[in-house]
């Protein structure tokens, strides 16, 4: 993942009470990428490639070219970042419950949410790049899975672990 952020558009915190009618469906084209950190709550996002469970202490990334629907399972409290980039990011959910740096950085970027101020904009951009670096680090370490791709990951892992086995056909 080698993304160049073209424009940081918005940084916000939001709360959403449980709404049984919430079943938002979103279709492309959109021009922004979303990265959200869920402080509390739960959603199920359905993409053409499968379902992603977005729960407390997770990071959700949404590619602007992906269609999806979101089902709210529990009241939520989240921090969201919207930006444009030179290439799309893959839609995925990362479990960050064992890495407090994500929570700290998402909370820190809120300090600079007044993006009309030049200094705040550049500070927020630097934090966004740090978040993207940690996302890349987690992805490289295979901490995330899209449920539909799990069989392929298992096959790949088996092949990597048994590459030298002469009986491997």
PLY file of the C-alpha trace (Angstrom):
ply
format ascii 1.0
element vertex 169
property float x
property float y
property float z
element edge 168
property int vertex1
property int vertex2
end_header
0.00 0.00 0.00
1.70 3.15 -1.22
-0.93 5.86 -0.95
-0.45 9.56 -1.45
-3.18 11.57 0.28
-4.37 14.31 -2.08
-6.69 16.10 0.33
-7.79 15.58 3.92
-11.45 16.55 3.84
-12.94 15.91 7.27
-12.19 14.61 10.74
-15.13 14.13 13.10
-16.50 12.22 16.05
-20.05 10.93 15.94
-22.50 9.02 18.09
-25.41 7.04 16.75
-28.13 5.51 18.89
-29.42 2.12 17.90
-31.78 2.64 15.01
-33.57 -0.54 13.83
-34.37 1.16 10.52
-30.70 1.93 9.85
-29.69 -0.18 6.88
-27.80 2.34 4.83
-26.84 1.20 1.32
-24.13 3.15 -0.47
-23.12 2.81 -4.10
-20.19 4.29 -6.01
-18.98 6.53 -7.37
-17.81 8.37 -4.29
-14.74 10.51 -4.29
-13.60 10.00 -0.72
-12.03 7.19 1.26
-13.28 6.63 4.79
-11.26 5.36 7.72
-13.24 4.96 10.94
-12.27 3.88 14.43
-15.10 2.46 16.52
-14.83 3.52 20.15
-18.00 1.63 21.04
-20.79 -0.23 19.26
-21.08 -2.64 16.38
-22.02 -2.75 12.68
-22.11 -5.38 9.98
-20.90 -4.04 6.62
-21.85 -6.09 3.57
-19.68 -5.73 0.47
-19.92 -7.74 -2.77
-16.85 -9.67 -1.55
-18.34 -10.57 1.85
-19.35 -9.31 5.27
-17.17 -7.40 7.70
-17.92 -7.08 11.40
-17.01 -3.59 12.61
-16.88 -3.60 16.40
-15.29 -1.75 19.29
-11.57 -1.02 18.87
-11.62 -1.83 15.16
-10.64 0.26 12.16
-12.86 0.20 9.08
-11.51 1.31 5.71
-13.92 1.87 2.84
-12.75 2.04 -0.75
-14.62 4.77 -2.67
-15.33 2.30 -5.51
-17.02 -0.33 -3.34
-20.77 -0.71 -2.95
-21.82 -1.67 0.55
-24.63 -1.68 3.06
-24.30 -1.15 6.80
-26.45 -2.69 9.51
-26.14 -1.17 12.96
-26.11 -3.85 15.67
-25.44 -1.69 18.77
-25.30 2.04 19.61
-22.04 3.46 18.35
-19.43 6.09 19.01
-16.74 6.55 16.36
-14.06 8.81 14.93
-14.11 9.16 11.14
-11.59 10.53 8.65
-12.46 11.35 5.03
-9.78 11.93 2.42
-8.97 11.63 -1.25
-5.92 9.79 -2.51
-4.08 8.88 -5.68
-5.19 5.25 -5.38
-7.97 3.50 -3.51
-7.44 1.64 -0.27
-8.85 -1.88 0.08
-12.07 -2.11 2.09
-11.29 -4.05 5.26
-11.68 -4.18 9.01
-8.68 -4.41 11.31
-9.03 -5.62 14.89
-6.98 -3.10 16.85
-8.01 -4.17 20.35
-4.45 -5.25 21.14
-2.83 -2.06 19.80
-3.64 1.10 21.79
-1.73 3.27 19.31
-4.76 3.32 17.00
-7.07 4.68 19.69
-4.46 7.26 20.69
-3.89 8.49 17.12
-7.58 8.69 16.23
-8.22 10.68 19.41
-5.20 12.87 18.71
-6.29 13.72 15.15
-9.50 15.17 16.59
-7.41 17.96 18.16
-6.69 19.17 14.62
-10.17 18.81 13.12
-10.28 22.52 12.18
-8.78 21.81 8.77
-9.18 25.42 7.63
-6.22 26.35 9.80
-2.99 25.55 7.92
-1.11 24.28 10.98
-4.00 22.01 12.01
-4.29 20.65 8.48
-0.63 19.63 8.33
-0.69 18.11 11.83
-3.81 16.11 10.94
-2.17 14.98 7.68
0.90 13.73 9.56
-1.31 11.74 11.94
-3.29 10.32 9.00
-0.06 9.12 7.41
0.94 7.53 10.71
-2.43 5.73 10.82
-1.94 4.55 7.23
1.54 3.28 8.13
0.13 1.27 11.03
-2.64 -0.10 8.77
0.02 -1.24 6.28
2.02 -2.80 9.11
-1.02 -4.75 10.33
-1.97 -5.84 6.82
1.56 -7.08 6.17
1.38 -9.07 9.40
-1.92 -10.67 8.25
-3.96 -9.36 11.19
-7.06 -8.83 9.06
-9.27 -11.19 7.16
-12.23 -10.73 4.86
-14.38 -13.76 5.58
-14.72 -14.72 1.91
-10.91 -14.82 1.47
-10.25 -17.05 4.48
-9.92 -20.32 2.44
-7.31 -18.67 0.20
-5.36 -17.43 3.22
-5.40 -20.94 4.70
-4.17 -22.46 1.43
-1.45 -19.82 1.10
-0.32 -20.38 4.71
-0.24 -24.15 4.18
1.87 -23.77 1.04
4.25 -21.36 2.78
4.69 -23.75 5.73
5.08 -26.90 3.60
6.94 -25.53 0.59
9.90 -27.86 0.99
7.75 -30.98 1.53
8.52 -33.33 -1.42
5.07 -34.94 -1.14
3.37 -31.61 -1.78
1.56 -31.98 -5.08
0 1
1 2
2 3
3 4
4 5
5 6
6 7
7 8
8 9
9 10
10 11
11 12
12 13
13 14
14 15
15 16
16 17
17 18
18 19
19 20
20 21
21 22
22 23
23 24
24 25
25 26
26 27
27 28
28 29
29 30
30 31
31 32
32 33
33 34
34 35
35 36
36 37
37 38
38 39
39 40
40 41
41 42
42 43
43 44
44 45
45 46
46 47
47 48
48 49
49 50
50 51
51 52
52 53
53 54
54 55
55 56
56 57
57 58
58 59
59 60
60 61
61 62
62 63
63 64
64 65
65 66
66 67
67 68
68 69
69 70
70 71
71 72
72 73
73 74
74 75
75 76
76 77
77 78
78 79
79 80
80 81
81 82
82 83
83 84
84 85
85 86
86 87
87 88
88 89
89 90
90 91
91 92
92 93
93 94
94 95
95 96
96 97
97 98
98 99
99 100
100 101
101 102
102 103
103 104
104 105
105 106
106 107
107 108
108 109
109 110
110 111
111 112
112 113
113 114
114 115
115 116
116 117
117 118
118 119
119 120
120 121
121 122
122 123
123 124
124 125
125 126
126 127
127 128
128 129
129 130
130 131
131 132
132 133
133 134
134 135
135 136
136 137
137 138
138 139
139 140
140 141
141 142
142 143
143 144
144 145
145 146
146 147
147 148
148 149
149 150
150 151
151 152
152 153
153 154
154 155
155 156
156 157
157 158
158 159
159 160
160 161
161 162
162 163
163 164
164 165
165 166
166 167
167 168
